């Protein structure tokens, strides 16, 4: 049980680190609207889009926008 829990934490940590690193890379190396295929696959792309809101394009009212 402890080994499976540890493995789950390791996988979760790797996924989060890769996700954040990819976000930083795209934000600093892509122009808005630019897209590149992933590993040369014709069906998988990374595209740089900025969302003005939060998840699912939700926004806070007033002049706060997103936090």
Residue pairs with C-beta under 8 A, 6 or more apart in sequence:
22 46
26 46
26 48
27 48
30 36
30 46
30 48
31 48
32 48
32 49
32 50
33 47
33 48
33 49
34 47
34 48
35 45
35 46
35 47
35 48
36 45
36 46
37 44
37 45
38 44
38 45
38 46
51 57
52 59
52 65
52 66
53 59
53 66
54 60
54 66
54 67
59 65
59 66
60 66
60 67
